[in-house]
Amino acid sequence: MNILDKIKQDLEKDLKKISLLKHENIQQTLRKPPQSSFGDLSTGICFKLAKKLKKSPNQIAEEISKKIKLSKKIPVSKFEAKDGYINFFFDYEKLSELTLKTILKQKEKYGSSKKKKEKIMIEFSQPNTNKPMHIGHARNTFLGDSLSNILEFSGYKITRANYLGDTGLHIAKVILMYKMFGKNKKPDIKPDHFIGNLYIKFEKEAKKNPDLTEEAKEILRRYEQEDKEIIKIWKKLREWALKGLNETYRRLKIKFDVDFFESEFEKEGKEYVKKLLEKKIAHKLKDGAVVADLEKYGLPSTIILRADGTALYHTKDLALGIKKFEKYKIDRSIYVVGSEQKMYLKQIFKMIELLGYKKANQCYHLPYGLVMLPEGKMSSRKGNAVLLDNMLNELKHLAYKKVEKNNPNLSAQEKNIISEKIAIGALKYALVKISPERNVLFNKKDVIKFEGNTGPYLQYSNVRINSILKKAKRWKQNLKNEKLTKQEKKLINKLIEFPIVVEKASSDYRPHYICNYIYELSTIFNEFYHACPVIKSEQKDFRLTLTKATGIVIENGLNLLGIEIPNKM
Ligand code: ARG
């Protein structure tokens, strides 16, 4: 339980000893008042009692406050009745002792919750195997990964799932180009980029020769009929694409527990289409295509099987959605997918429910917006998409220059390791810090800055904390300080918030709460550091303890975002 809830619980216990409050639920009414002059926690319970007792809230508050006796362990130094409320003021000396003790004891677990039984699968990233990932995939991947970390930290059993689009017309186009121009060549560049270039080539060639689209469709038909020649090329190209994609995941330190492939769900999907027909939830059109009738449920009807019997995106998603519950026995299923597929996923979830899967009501879509660049709109077909690998390299280059300037004596290898961590941290942070449904305006020169609301700034805050602790040499942990400054109080208050923020980020599926929080925490730490000398002070031991605790909390926050901390910057 977090510190604040524990205080509220203890307060309730003592307050319930007063007969008027014996049967009241007080804990929920204890809130942080809008002004610090009203204390640190305040209850409006007397307004509720006023109706029952036919007295004014003011009168009741006065009466009650005369009877309150708080046990010593509760970090409250005074309380008073005011305008019908009862306000409690923290005893910051005790509170700071309690907070620092908790953080230094729990360390990397501070902010986490007890193990829960519930199993959650989070599907994210989902690139197709016809090209390398672009910066939009990066946003999806980092959102999904940080959400997984946060939910795991909150005690859930998490399965991280990828769903790779390895069939469809986009793949057929690549196969066609390889047949026409590949000459059995092997990739001479990162293999997913090699595949991506074939895809761009198709779009260029198709402009000159519109028949190519028909030819690609023919390849898709042959693929579905399991034509040996096509399957052989399909396998080879798919392997190359996966090899390249996995290399990027490794670089980013992103891991999945399961990889699902679209190609695995075609047959099963068609079975579910049959079941929907049997249940009269879907009907066949004259040409043989199948339509699911969803209007009754307030959703647009939709085709779920093509006239020629081939599977659609929908067909496969039905089977995937059901498999997640059946085979993996999960209790909740989260899909990190772009906002433009909101309606589409509602249809899928509805069909899963209509097929009799009760847990369909535990399917959630986490939608997210676009990543916009100063250069304007991008498209992988035209070949002007900003590729994830390339962006990382550019950011690394910018980071390297800064690291070099700050630490001219480091070896090239050290500078390399540091710049890599900074580049990845900058990219992750910039894409996660924006609320998911909003578009991100991405500017590489801004996100790599060492100051402002950036990943590198937060990494730097931690690096500096570590160097303060190192420089201090001999000191011992001291949790107590009788005369806390206002900056110290503010910092303590912020440190207490972390577990509450984690809980909220996990229940709202909003990893950016963690970004906002650690940014504010770092800012408050800086204010403290500027106002209160640490090493050259009588409070040295206490202030170093406070500094250390802050470092732990920033690090825990960065961990949840998947951001590593370099040892120098
Ligand atoms: N690969 C798909 C795309 O490129 C995204 C898959 C989303 N997940 C799903 N279960 N439909 O749009």
Boltz pocket constraint, residues with backbone or C-beta under 6 A from the ligand:
constraints:
  - pocket:
      binder: B
      contacts: [[A, 123], [A, 126], [A, 127], [A, 128], [A, 163], [A, 164], [A, 165], [A, 317], [A, 320], [A, 335], [A, 336], [A, 337]]
      max_distance: 6.0
